[in-house]
Amino acid sequence: MIDPQLLRDAPDLVRASQERRGASLELVDEALAADVARRAAIVGFETLRAEQNAFGKKVAQAPKDEKPALVAQAQELAAQVKEAQRIAGEAEARFAEVAGSIPNLVLDGVPAGGEDDFVTLREVGGRPEFDFEPRDHLAIGELLDAIDMERGAKVSGARFYFLKGVGARLEFALIQLGLTRALEAGFTPLITPTLVRPEIMAGTGFLGAHADEIYYLEKDELYLTGTSEVALAGYHKDEILDLSAGPLRYAGISTCYRREAGSGGRDTRGIIRVHQFQKLEMFSYIDPADAEAEHERLLALQEGMLQSLGLSYRVIDTAAGDLGTSAARKFDVEAWVPTQDAYRELTSTSNCTTFQARRLDIRQRGAEGKTAPVATLNGTLATTRWIVALLETHQRADGSVVVPEPLRPFLGLDVLEPVT
């Protein structure tokens, strides 16, 4: 949730953020009106409750013969207090609903516009060139007996797959390399739950415009997570953190699930857009003053991984309308996929400022003893989709694939050979 005090003091900042996102400006006015009603209802309730407390003392001290009439008045006052409490509760809920619908305020410098209005910050690495007709990742995967889409569909339906043999080993090697890098950078590894309660999913901001992307188990009232960010954000829900020794940094490893609702016929070949995949996600709890520097740090770790794997990529500053509810800024790192003659997103990192922490009530205690929300950030360090770029970039004419050196200790192979 955005800061209610900021909403009251600087509504034009909130309106400007909404405009850059292409989101509703009327929602800001609704939130302001709901805030006025909420505060008025709370004052009304607290005034009546104070009157009730004072009247209770009067009843206790009254002569015996006056008490029956006073008790009757006290009962009437109690009914008024109860009604005022109900009104205040409804006003509080209404404000939470409306203000909670306003996405995070975008940071200065974030491009305005939608999906196609990103700004390219840099391109790194030369695009691979071949003296043969390159195969796409699925054709290579089938030659290596590493990817089986046909049996994935037989078992689970479209957009499911099996990783087999060196395919499975390659995914584990990627996760292990990412985990090694994360440990070196001071992250604590966690294997996270992939089912979470509604309040955790809502607290991270995933039940907004893209709620139809999420699998929901109605009988159990649990959601399947599309990223371990959700569980990692909920890990410290309702806690006051001690950040005096520095940020809390976690690396969450999990299976992820996405419905891919609305994707239609896009990316139906291979493992680019699938319903289930593995991911290693970095997550930081940090003082808000240090959040932008932490964002650059997460991005540098991601770029270091891609560079070490010999992948050509670009970094884009995502436009405001394509940020998602929680992010105030997001950098996407897109690798070059030769057979598509295009960059495709492999990883992203988001600065969510205090948005998620306010919703999940995660705070730190300041020097003067007061508590305030922390900032949260996330960034992917390895995921199944990386296999696409790796196979296509490092393929050879005979269908074999050269394994990048950093992966060799974890994979135990220098070259992936076709299965004859």
C-alpha positions as CSV (number, residue, x, y, z in Angstrom):
1,M,0.0,0.0,0.0
2,I,1.2,3.5,-0.7
3,D,1.9,5.8,2.3
4,P,-1.4,7.3,3.5
5,Q,0.4,10.3,4.8
6,L,1.9,10.9,1.3
7,L,-1.5,10.5,-0.2
8,R,-2.9,13.2,2.1
9,D,0.1,15.6,1.9
10,A,1.0,15.2,-1.8
11,P,-1.9,13.8,-3.8
12,D,-0.5,15.3,-7.0
13,L,2.6,13.0,-6.7
14,V,0.2,10.0,-6.6
15,R,-1.8,11.4,-9.6
16,A,1.4,11.9,-11.6
17,S,2.5,8.3,-10.9
18,Q,-0.9,7.0,-12.0
19,E,-0.7,9.1,-15.1
20,R,2.7,7.7,-16.0
21,R,1.3,4.2,-15.5
22,G,-1.8,4.9,-17.6
23,A,-3.8,4.1,-14.5
24,S,-6.9,5.7,-13.0
25,L,-6.6,9.2,-11.7
26,E,-10.1,9.0,-10.2
27,L,-8.9,6.3,-7.9
28,V,-6.7,8.9,-6.1
29,D,-9.8,11.1,-5.4
30,E,-11.7,8.1,-4.2
31,A,-8.9,7.2,-1.8
32,L,-8.7,10.8,-0.5
33,A,-12.5,10.8,0.1
34,A,-12.3,7.4,1.8
35,D,-9.5,8.7,4.0
36,V,-11.5,11.7,5.1
37,A,-14.5,9.5,5.9
38,R,-12.2,7.0,7.8
39,R,-10.6,9.6,10.0
40,A,-14.0,11.2,10.7
41,A,-15.5,7.9,11.7
42,I,-12.5,7.1,14.0
43,V,-12.8,10.4,15.7
44,G,-16.5,9.9,16.2
45,F,-16.0,6.5,17.7
46,E,-13.2,7.6,20.0
47,T,-15.2,10.6,21.2
48,L,-18.1,8.4,22.1
49,R,-15.9,5.8,23.7
50,A,-14.3,8.5,25.9
51,E,-17.7,9.8,26.8
52,Q,-18.7,6.3,27.7
53,N,-15.7,5.8,30.0
54,A,-16.4,9.1,31.7
55,F,-20.1,8.2,32.1
56,G,-19.2,4.8,33.6
57,K,-17.2,6.5,36.4
58,K,-20.2,8.8,37.0
59,V,-22.5,5.7,37.3
60,A,-20.1,4.0,39.7
61,Q,-20.0,7.0,42.0
62,A,-23.8,7.9,41.8
63,P,-26.2,7.4,44.8
64,K,-28.1,4.1,44.8
65,D,-31.4,5.8,44.0
66,E,-30.0,7.5,40.8
67,K,-28.3,4.5,39.4
68,P,-31.2,2.8,37.5
69,A,-31.7,5.9,35.3
70,L,-28.0,6.3,34.8
71,V,-27.6,2.6,33.9
72,A,-30.3,3.0,31.2
73,Q,-28.4,6.0,29.8
74,A,-25.2,4.0,29.9
75,Q,-26.8,1.2,27.9
76,E,-28.0,3.6,25.3
77,L,-24.5,5.1,25.1
78,A,-23.0,1.7,24.8
79,A,-25.3,1.0,21.8
80,Q,-24.1,4.3,20.2
81,V,-20.5,3.3,20.8
82,K,-21.0,-0.1,19.2
83,E,-22.7,1.5,16.1
84,A,-19.9,4.0,15.8
85,Q,-17.3,1.2,16.0
86,R,-19.1,-0.6,13.2
87,I,-19.1,2.5,11.1
88,A,-15.4,3.1,11.8
89,G,-14.6,-0.4,10.9
90,E,-16.4,-0.2,7.6
91,A,-14.7,3.1,6.8
92,E,-11.3,1.6,7.6
93,A,-12.1,-1.4,5.3
94,R,-13.3,0.9,2.5
95,F,-10.1,3.0,2.7
96,A,-7.9,-0.1,2.7
97,E,-9.8,-1.4,-0.4
98,V,-9.5,1.8,-2.4
99,A,-6.0,2.8,-1.3
100,G,-4.8,-0.8,-1.7
101,S,-5.9,-0.6,-5.3
102,I,-3.4,2.1,-6.1
103,P,-0.1,0.6,-7.4
104,N,3.2,1.7,-6.0
105,L,4.5,5.1,-6.9
106,V,7.0,5.0,-9.7
107,L,10.4,6.4,-9.1
108,D,11.8,9.4,-10.9
109,G,13.3,8.6,-14.2
110,V,11.1,5.6,-14.9
111,P,9.8,5.9,-18.6
112,A,6.2,6.7,-19.0
113,G,4.0,4.4,-21.1
114,G,3.3,0.8,-21.7
115,E,5.0,-2.5,-22.7
116,D,6.7,-1.0,-25.8
117,D,7.9,2.2,-24.2
118,F,11.0,0.8,-22.3
119,V,14.4,2.4,-22.5
120,T,17.4,0.3,-23.4
121,L,20.2,1.1,-21.0
122,R,22.9,-1.0,-22.6
123,E,23.6,-4.0,-24.8
124,V,26.4,-6.3,-23.8
125,G,28.2,-9.0,-25.8
126,G,28.3,-9.8,-29.4
127,R,25.4,-11.7,-31.0
128,P,26.4,-15.2,-31.9
129,E,27.1,-15.9,-35.6
130,F,27.0,-19.3,-37.2
131,D,28.3,-20.8,-40.5
132,F,25.4,-23.2,-40.5
133,E,21.6,-22.9,-40.1
134,P,21.1,-22.7,-36.3
135,R,18.5,-24.9,-34.7
136,D,16.1,-23.6,-32.1
137,H,16.3,-24.7,-28.5
138,L,13.6,-27.4,-28.8
139,A,15.3,-29.0,-31.9
140,I,18.6,-29.0,-30.0
141,G,16.9,-30.4,-26.8
142,E,15.4,-33.2,-28.8
143,L,18.7,-34.1,-30.4
144,L,20.3,-34.2,-26.9
145,D,17.3,-36.1,-25.5
146,A,17.1,-33.3,-23.0
147,I,13.6,-31.9,-23.6
148,D,10.4,-33.9,-24.1
149,M,7.4,-31.7,-24.9
150,E,5.2,-34.5,-26.3
151,R,5.2,-36.6,-23.1
152,G,4.8,-33.4,-21.1
153,A,1.6,-32.7,-23.0
154,K,0.4,-36.3,-22.6
155,V,0.8,-36.2,-18.9
156,S,-0.2,-32.6,-18.0
157,G,-1.4,-30.8,-21.1
158,A,-0.1,-28.0,-23.2
159,R,2.9,-25.9,-22.0
160,F,4.2,-28.7,-19.8
161,Y,7.4,-30.7,-20.5
162,F,9.9,-33.1,-19.2
163,L,13.6,-32.1,-18.7
164,K,15.5,-35.4,-19.2
165,G,19.1,-36.5,-18.8
166,V,21.5,-33.6,-19.6
167,G,18.4,-31.3,-19.7
168,A,17.6,-32.0,-16.0
169,R,21.3,-31.8,-15.1
170,L,21.7,-28.5,-16.9
171,E,18.9,-27.0,-14.9
172,F,20.3,-28.1,-11.6
173,A,23.7,-26.8,-12.7
174,L,22.3,-23.4,-13.4
175,I,20.6,-23.3,-10.0
176,Q,23.8,-24.5,-8.2
177,L,25.9,-21.8,-10.0
178,G,23.4,-19.1,-9.1
179,L,23.3,-20.3,-5.5
180,T,27.1,-20.2,-5.3
181,R,27.1,-16.6,-6.5
182,A,24.3,-15.7,-4.1
183,L,26.2,-17.2,-1.1
184,E,29.3,-15.3,-2.1
185,A,27.2,-12.1,-2.1
186,G,25.9,-12.8,1.4
187,F,22.5,-14.3,0.7
188,T,20.9,-16.9,2.9
189,P,19.4,-19.8,0.9
190,L,15.8,-20.8,1.5
191,I,13.7,-23.5,-0.1
192,T,10.3,-21.8,0.1
193,P,6.7,-23.1,0.2
194,T,5.0,-22.9,-3.2
195,L,1.5,-22.7,-1.6
196,V,0.7,-19.5,0.3
197,R,-2.3,-18.0,2.1
198,P,-4.5,-15.3,0.4
199,E,-3.2,-12.6,2.7
200,I,0.4,-13.3,1.7
201,M,-0.4,-13.3,-2.0
202,A,-2.4,-10.1,-1.6
203,G,0.3,-8.5,0.5
204,T,2.9,-8.8,-2.2
205,G,0.5,-7.2,-4.7
206,F,-0.1,-10.2,-7.0
207,L,-3.9,-10.2,-6.7
208,G,-4.4,-7.1,-8.7
209,A,-4.6,-6.8,-12.5
210,H,-2.8,-10.1,-13.1
211,A,-4.7,-12.3,-10.6
212,D,-5.8,-14.5,-13.5
213,E,-2.2,-15.6,-13.9
214,I,-2.3,-17.4,-10.6
215,Y,-3.5,-20.9,-9.8
216,Y,-5.9,-21.0,-6.9
217,L,-6.8,-24.1,-4.8
218,E,-10.3,-23.1,-3.7
219,K,-11.0,-26.0,-1.3
220,D,-7.7,-25.2,0.6
221,E,-7.8,-21.4,0.2
222,L,-4.2,-21.4,-1.0
223,Y,-2.5,-20.0,-4.0
224,L,0.4,-21.6,-6.0
225,T,3.2,-19.1,-6.3
226,G,4.6,-17.9,-9.6
227,T,7.8,-16.8,-7.9
228,S,9.4,-17.4,-4.5
229,E,9.3,-13.6,-4.1
230,V,5.8,-14.2,-2.6
231,A,6.9,-16.5,0.1
232,L,10.1,-14.5,0.8
233,A,8.1,-11.3,1.2
234,G,5.8,-13.1,3.6
235,Y,8.6,-14.6,5.6
236,H,8.9,-11.6,7.9
237,K,5.2,-10.6,7.9
238,D,4.1,-8.7,11.1
239,E,7.7,-8.5,12.3
240,I,10.0,-5.7,13.4
241,L,13.4,-6.3,11.8
242,D,16.8,-5.5,13.2
243,L,18.7,-4.0,10.2
244,S,21.5,-2.4,12.3
245,A,24.0,-5.0,11.0
246,G,22.8,-4.5,7.4
247,P,20.1,-5.8,5.1
248,L,18.6,-9.2,5.3
249,R,19.2,-11.0,2.0
250,Y,17.7,-14.3,1.0
251,A,18.0,-16.6,-2.0
252,G,14.8,-18.6,-2.5
253,I,14.7,-21.8,-4.6
254,S,11.3,-23.0,-5.7
255,T,9.1,-24.5,-8.4
256,C,7.0,-21.8,-9.9
257,Y,3.5,-22.0,-11.5
258,R,1.8,-19.6,-13.9
259,R,-1.4,-20.0,-15.8
260,E,-0.2,-18.0,-18.7
261,A,-3.8,-16.7,-19.1
262,G,-4.3,-14.6,-22.2
263,S,-1.0,-15.7,-23.9
264,G,-3.0,-17.6,-26.5
265,G,-0.8,-18.9,-29.3
266,R,2.3,-17.1,-28.2
267,D,5.5,-19.1,-27.6
268,T,3.8,-22.5,-27.8
269,R,7.0,-24.2,-29.1
270,G,9.5,-25.2,-26.5
271,I,10.0,-24.0,-22.9
272,I,9.9,-20.2,-23.3
273,R,6.4,-19.8,-21.9
274,V,5.3,-22.7,-19.7
275,H,3.1,-23.4,-16.7
276,Q,5.8,-24.8,-14.4
277,F,9.5,-24.0,-14.0
278,Q,12.3,-23.7,-11.5
279,K,13.8,-20.4,-10.2
280,L,16.3,-19.0,-7.9
281,E,15.1,-15.6,-6.6
282,M,17.1,-13.0,-4.6
283,F,15.2,-11.0,-2.1
284,S,16.3,-8.1,0.1
285,Y,14.9,-6.4,3.2
286,I,16.7,-3.0,3.5
287,D,16.5,0.5,4.8
288,P,14.5,2.5,2.2
289,A,17.3,5.0,1.9
290,D,19.6,2.3,0.5
291,A,17.0,0.6,-1.8
292,E,18.1,2.2,-5.1
293,A,21.8,1.2,-4.5
294,E,20.6,-2.4,-3.6
295,H,18.6,-2.4,-6.9
296,E,21.8,-1.8,-8.8
297,R,23.6,-4.4,-6.8
298,L,21.0,-7.1,-7.7
299,L,21.2,-6.1,-11.3
300,A,25.0,-6.4,-11.3
301,L,24.7,-9.9,-9.9
302,Q,22.3,-10.9,-12.7
303,E,24.6,-9.4,-15.4
304,G,27.6,-11.1,-13.9
305,M,25.8,-14.5,-14.3
306,L,24.9,-13.8,-17.9
307,Q,28.3,-12.6,-18.9
308,S,30.0,-15.6,-17.3
309,L,27.7,-17.8,-19.4
310,G,28.7,-16.1,-22.6
311,L,25.2,-14.8,-23.3
312,S,24.6,-11.6,-25.3
313,Y,22.0,-9.5,-23.6
314,R,20.5,-6.0,-23.1
315,V,19.2,-4.3,-20.0
316,I,16.0,-2.3,-20.2
317,D,14.3,0.2,-17.9
318,T,10.7,-1.0,-17.9
319,A,8.1,1.6,-18.6
320,A,5.7,2.6,-15.8
321,G,2.7,0.9,-17.4
322,D,4.4,-2.4,-17.5
323,L,5.8,-2.5,-13.9
324,G,3.2,-4.5,-12.1
325,T,1.4,-3.4,-8.9
326,S,4.3,-3.5,-6.5
327,A,7.4,-2.3,-8.4
328,A,8.5,1.3,-8.3
329,R,11.2,0.5,-10.9
330,K,12.1,-2.7,-12.7
331,F,15.1,-3.6,-14.9
332,D,14.7,-6.5,-17.3
333,V,17.7,-8.4,-18.6
334,E,16.9,-9.9,-22.0
335,A,19.2,-12.5,-23.7
336,W,19.6,-12.7,-27.5
337,V,17.8,-15.8,-28.9
338,P,19.4,-16.4,-32.3
339,T,16.6,-18.3,-34.0
340,Q,14.0,-15.7,-33.0
341,D,16.4,-12.9,-34.0
342,A,15.2,-11.1,-30.8
343,Y,16.0,-10.4,-27.2
344,R,13.8,-12.4,-24.8
345,E,13.5,-11.7,-21.1
346,L,15.6,-14.1,-18.9
347,T,15.5,-12.2,-15.6
348,S,14.2,-9.0,-14.0
349,T,14.8,-7.1,-10.7
350,S,12.3,-4.9,-9.0
351,N,12.6,-2.2,-6.3
352,C,9.3,-2.4,-4.5
353,T,10.2,0.4,-2.0
354,T,8.0,0.2,1.1
355,F,4.9,-0.9,-0.8
356,Q,4.9,-4.6,0.1
357,A,6.2,-4.0,3.6
358,R,3.3,-1.7,4.4
359,R,0.8,-4.3,3.3
360,L,2.6,-7.1,5.2
361,D,3.4,-4.9,8.3
362,I,7.2,-5.4,8.1
363,R,9.1,-2.6,9.9
364,Q,12.4,-1.7,11.4
365,R,13.1,0.3,14.5
366,G,14.9,3.6,14.0
367,A,17.5,5.3,16.2
368,E,14.8,7.1,18.2
369,G,12.9,3.9,18.8
370,K,10.1,4.6,16.2
371,T,9.3,1.9,13.7
372,A,8.9,2.5,10.0
373,P,8.4,0.2,7.0
374,V,11.4,-1.4,5.3
375,A,12.0,-1.6,1.6
376,T,11.9,-4.9,-0.3
377,L,13.6,-5.8,-3.6
378,N,13.7,-8.9,-5.7
379,G,15.6,-10.3,-8.6
380,T,16.0,-13.6,-10.4
381,L,19.4,-15.2,-10.6
382,A,18.6,-18.4,-12.5
383,T,15.6,-20.0,-14.1
384,T,14.5,-22.7,-16.5
385,R,14.2,-20.2,-19.4
386,W,17.9,-19.6,-19.4
387,I,18.3,-23.1,-21.0
388,V,16.8,-21.6,-24.2
389,A,19.5,-19.0,-24.6
390,L,22.3,-21.4,-23.5
391,L,21.4,-24.1,-26.0
392,E,20.9,-21.7,-28.9
393,T,24.0,-19.5,-28.3
394,H,26.5,-22.3,-27.7
395,Q,25.2,-24.9,-30.3
396,R,27.5,-26.4,-32.9
397,A,26.7,-27.7,-36.4
398,D,26.5,-31.4,-35.4
399,G,23.9,-30.6,-32.7
400,S,26.3,-30.6,-29.8
401,V,26.4,-27.7,-27.3
402,V,29.5,-26.3,-25.6
403,V,29.0,-26.0,-21.9
404,P,30.1,-22.6,-20.5
405,E,33.1,-23.0,-18.2
406,P,31.3,-21.8,-15.0
407,L,28.8,-24.6,-15.4
408,R,31.2,-27.4,-16.0
409,P,32.1,-28.2,-12.3
410,F,28.3,-28.5,-11.6
411,L,27.4,-30.4,-14.7
412,G,30.5,-32.6,-15.0
413,L,30.5,-32.1,-18.8
414,D,32.4,-29.9,-21.2
415,V,30.1,-30.6,-24.2
416,L,26.5,-31.9,-24.5
417,E,26.5,-34.5,-27.2
418,P,23.5,-35.6,-29.4
419,V,22.0,-39.0,-28.5
420,T,22.4,-41.3,-31.4
